[in-house]
Amino acid sequence: MAVNSPIPVAADLKPVAGIRLGYAEAGIRKPNRKDVLVMELAPTATVSGVFTTNRFCAAPVQVCKAHLEGLHMASSPIRALVVNTGNANAGTGDAGLAAANATCAALAELLGCEASQILPFSTGVILEQLPVDRLVAGLPAAIANLTADNWFNAATAIMTTDTQPKAASATVEINGKTVTMTGISKGAGMIKPNMATMLGYLAIDAKVAQNVLDHMVKQAADKSFNCITIDGDTSTNDSFMLIATGAGEVEVNDVETPEYVALAEAVTALSQKLAHMIIRDGEGATKFMTIAVEEGRDVEECRKIAYSIAHSPLVKTAFFASDPNLGRILAAIGYAGVNDLDVGKLNLYLDDVWVAKNGGRNPEYREEDGQRIMKQSEITIRVKLARGDAAATVWTCDLSHDYVSINADYRS
């Protein structure tokens, strides 16, 4: 059960003009489950994305990057995205690349476009060959049920160990005109910054120039999907795609405009919501934790310290047990790699409880106050470094018995 994250309501997910979605049950890994998704785009659409930094990046990631790079050398737009779950097509060598390319070719033939206009994505088990024949056989069914209001089914079709689909919509007014946006994401484990085992797709009906969209997707990712961690593992497949369909009235052609600022803020806010859904549905998670590091010399050192806390299994298991063993947080701060940190000036808070004052236990801190906070399902850890005015925030979850069970049994 996800932490304070209700299952999305299909009727609340807004259709975005210029994109249709269809799904199929292709039996990629298990029968009788949605496991193939097709997103068909209007010819006016622009597409940009960010991907995993894992050197073992999966075959579909490699193909996606190549097809997106081709956009800068040709006038043919991306016309569709195709996603399969159950098999990551990672660690599969040349055969995996051939399977990803065959998927693109098959969908392109059905849609009447070029294979280079298709972006493929996979998620699931690593080091097993993709059953591409099953995937291709499922494509006609996915195309047959293409509709603009299929976002809930789309979110379901990309799940792996997720306990529920993740989707949300929003609108923003720009110069008196409405931009509609809807997004989906998936992910529950193997989540770490620099992209991880997560997929995210966010569509907006604005018309956005390619170079502007490239800037926007990186900005949104850095403030959302690149600020979450569940277990510190960076996966092989993961991708966040921003799609501007160009079917609406708003047009943004320059980063240095008020229109860009308004649109980018709305895209980032929705991206954060989708990213938070991943953490709230972390494998075995019982608590949603915000780690805010303030008064740093620069953002980089704030992020280092935040991630050090968020990745610590001792910290995460203490929070699962509601055990205010808060020296573990100080230890994680100390080994974060900020070598000139003056711990004698550091202050630590749990929500409104002042735990550590000037590097030592706050004389007024009572353990029952710490335990009261740690029993909550949502907790903020705030660290004040007294070194400057930089800050960074990371979101994570606790580490429970169920996390071990889920990952021990993942392939069975």
N, C-alpha and C positions, 0 to 999 in steps of 0.2 A: 504494500500500500504506500503510495507516494505521500511525502510529508506535506500536509496542508496544501495539496494540489488536486483539486477536483478534476474528474474526467471532463474533457472539453465536450460541449454540446454542439452537435453537428449543425444545428440551425443557427448557432451564433457565429459560425465561421463564414466570413463574407466571400462570395465569389469575386475574383479579380478579373476584370475584362482583359482578354488577351491571353488567357491560359486555361486549358482544360486538362483534367486529370482522369486517368482510368487505371484500373487494377485488375490483377488476375491471380488465380490460385494455380501455380505452375508446378508445385511439388518440388521446389528447389532442394529443400532438406526434409520437410515434413508435409504430409498431405493435409488437405482441408484447412489451409490458412492462406491469407493474402500474402503473397511474397514477391510480386512484380508490380511495379508502378511505372506508368508512362505519363509524362507531363508534356503536352503539346503546346508550343508557343506561337504567338502571332508573328508574322514576318517582320513586324516593327520592333520586336523585342531586342533588348541588349542583355547580356549575361556576363557576370563576373564571379569569381570565387577565390577562396583561400583553402589551402589543403594541408594535410599532415606534413610534418617535417621529418617523420621517420624515414631513414634511409632505405628501409625495406618497403617503401610505399607500394601499394597494390597496383596491379595491372590497370584497373579502371582509372585510378588517379593519374597514372602516366598518360593514358589516352586522353583523358579530360584536359590535362595541361597542354598536350600537343594540339588538340582541337581549338582550345581557347587562344593559344599563341597564333594559330592560323587565322584568327579573326583580324589580326593586325596586318595580314598580308593579302586578305581577300575580302570581297564584299558580301560573301554568303553568310547570313546570320545563323545562329544556333536555332534549330527548329524544334528540338525535343530533348528531354532528359529521360533516362530509363534507369530504374533502381531495382536491384534484387536484394532480398534478405535471405539468410540461411547459409550463405557461402560468400566469403570475403574476396575470393579470387586473388589472394595475396600469398606470396611465397610459391608461386606457380610457374615462374619462368616464362619461356617463350610460348608455351601452351596457354598460359593465362592471358598473355597479350593477344594471342590469336583469338581467344574466346571473347575478350572485350571488343576487339575489332569486328568479330563476326556478329556480335549483338548489335553494334552500331549499323552494320551493313543491312541486317535483317529489318531493323526498325526503319531505316532510311528507305528501303524498298517499299515498305508498307505505306509510308507517308509521302513518297514521291519527292525525296530530297537526297542530298549526298550524305555518305557516311560521316564525313567530317563535320556535318551539321548536327550530329547527335553527341550528347555527353552521357557516358555510362557511369554507374555507381554500384558498388557492391558492399555488403556488410554481413558479417557472420563468422564462420569458422575459417581459420587461416591454415594454409598448407594442404588444402584439398582442392582438386581441380573443379572448376565451375561446371555443372551439368548444363552446358550451353544449349544443348538440344531441347531440354525442358524449358529453359528460359525463352528461347525463340518460339517454341510451340505455344507459349502463353501470351505472346504479344498481340495476336489478333483479338483475343478476348479483352485485353486491356484497352485496345483501341476502340473496340465496340462499345464500351461503356464510358468513353470520354465525356465528361460534363464539367461545367464550371463550378459546380457546387459539391465536388467530390473530395473536399479537403479532409474530412474526418476519415473516410476510407483510405485516403492517401497516407495519413498519419499512421493508421493501423498497418498498412502494407509494408512499412519500413522498420517495424519493431523487431528486436531480437530478444534480449532478456528484459526489456522494458515491461513493467506491469500494467502500463496504460499508454494510450496514444498521447502525443504532445502537439498541441496546435493552438493558435491564437490569431485574432484579427485586431486591426486598429484602423482609424482614419485620422487624417490631419488636414486642416484647412490651410491652403497656401494661395494668397492673393484672391481669396473668395472662392476658390475651387477646391474640391475634395479629392484627396488621394486615398485610395483604398489599398490596404495591404493585409495579406494573410501569410502565415508561415507555419511550417511543421518542423519538428526535430525528432531525433531518436538518440538514445544512448543511456546506459545505466552503469556501465563498468568500463575499465580501461580508459579512463578519462583523465587527461592532464593537459595543461596549456600547450600551445603550439599546435592546436587541433588534436583530437584524440578519437576514441571510438564513438564518434558522433557524426550524424549527418544533419544538416540544416538547410532548409530551402525557404526562402522568403521572396514573395512576389509582390510587386507594387505596380499600379497601372499608370504611373508617370512615364513620360518619355525622358530618358537620361542618356546623355552622351557616354560613349564607351569609356573614355579616360576618366570621366567624372564618377561613373559607376565603379571603376577599378579602385578609385580613392575611397569611395563610400564603403565598399564591402570590407576593406582592410580596417577602416576606422571603426566600423560596427563590430567586427570580430575582435579587435583588440580590447574593446570595452565590454565584451559579453562572453563569447565562446572561448576566448583566450584568457579568461579570468575564472575558470572553473576547474576543479580537480576533485576526483573521487578517490583514486588509489595511486596516483603518481605514474601510471603507465601511459605512454604515448603510443597510440595504435598505428595501423598501417594504411587505413582507408579513408580517413575522415576529411570531410569537406563541408564548407558552408557556402552556399550559392545564393547570390542576390540577382533577381530577375526583374528588370523594368520592362513591362510589356509594351509601353508606348501607346496603349489604347485609351488613356485618359486625356484630360485637358491640360494638365500641368507639364511643363517642359523645363528641364534643368540642364544647362550646357556649360556651367562654369562653377568651380568650387568656391570662388570668391564672390558669392551672392547670398542675399538673405534667403532665397528660395532653397539653395543647397543646405544652408544651416538648418532650416525648418525640417526639410525632408530627412536629412541625416540624423537629426535628433530623434525623429519618430522611428526611423529604421533601427537605430541603436536601442531605443527603449523596447521595441518588440523583440529584437534579438536577445536582449537581456532576459526578457520574460521566457523565451524559449530555452535559453541556457539554464535559467533557474529551474525550469521543469526537469531538466536532465539531472541536476543535483538532487532535487526533491525526490526523484525516482531512482536514486543511486541504489545499486544492488545491496539489499539488506538495510538501507538507511532508515534511521528513526529520528534523525535531527538534521535540520538545515542550519548551517553555520556561516555567518558573515565574518570575515577577518579583515578588519580595517586598520591599516598602519598609517599613522599620521606623523607630521612634523619631521619628515625625513629630509635628507640632503638632496635626493633626487628620486624620481619615480622608480628607477631600477632597484635601488636598495630597499625601498618599501616593498616592492614585489618580491624580492628575494626573501625577506623576512616573512611576508604573508604566506608564501608558498612553503617555506620551511615549517611553519606551524601547521599548515593545511595537509602536508604530506606525512607528518609524523604519526606513525601507527600508535605510539604511546599516547599522544594527545587525543587521537581519534577514538581509541578504545576507552580512554578515561571519560570522554563525553558520552559514549554509548552507555557506560555504567553509571552516569551522573555522579562520578567521583571527582570532587574538586581537588585533584592532585595537580595543582596549577604550576608547580615547579617544572613540570614537563613543558609548559609553554615557554617559560624562561630559557630552558635548555635549548629548545628549538630556535629561539631567537639568537642565542649565543653561538650556535654552529651554522648560522645562515650564510656566513661568508662576508659579513660587513666587519672587516678586521679592525677598524678604528672606532667602533661603536663604544660610546661611553655609557656603560650599563648603569652607572651611578645616577644618571639623569632620566632613566626609563620609567614610564608609568604604564600599568596594565589594568584594564577594566574588563569585567564581564557585564554586559549591558550597563546598568547604572551602578554596579558594585565596583568600588576602587580596591583592587586586589594588591597590587605592588606599587609602592611609592618610592621614587628615587632609587630604584634598583633593589629594594628590599620589601619585605612584607609590610603592607600598610598597617600601622598599629591599630587602626580602627576596623580592620577587616575581620569578619567572623566567618568561620567555615560554613555555618548553616546558611549564610547569605549566598555563598558560592554554590552550595548544593541546591538552593532554591532556584537559582538561575539555570543550573545545569539540568534540572528536571524538565525544563521547558523544551518544546519541540523546535523552537527557533531561538537562536542565541547569537549575539554579536560579541566577538573578541576584539577589543580595541587596544592598540599599542601606540603610545606616544613616545617618540624618540628624542624630542627636544634638540633636533639638529637643523631644522629648516622648515620650509612650508610645503614640501612635496607630500603626496599621499597616494595610496593605492588600495584597492579593495579586491578581495578574492572570495569566492563562494565555494564551500565544500560541505561534506556530510560526515557523520560518524562512521565507525567501522565496527560491524556487528558480527555475531556468529553466522548469521545468514549469508553475509558476503562470502565467507569461506565455503559454505555449503553450495551456494549458487555456482561459484567458479570451479569447485571441485567436480561438480556434476554437469558442467556446461555441455560437454559433447555426448553425454549418455542420454 
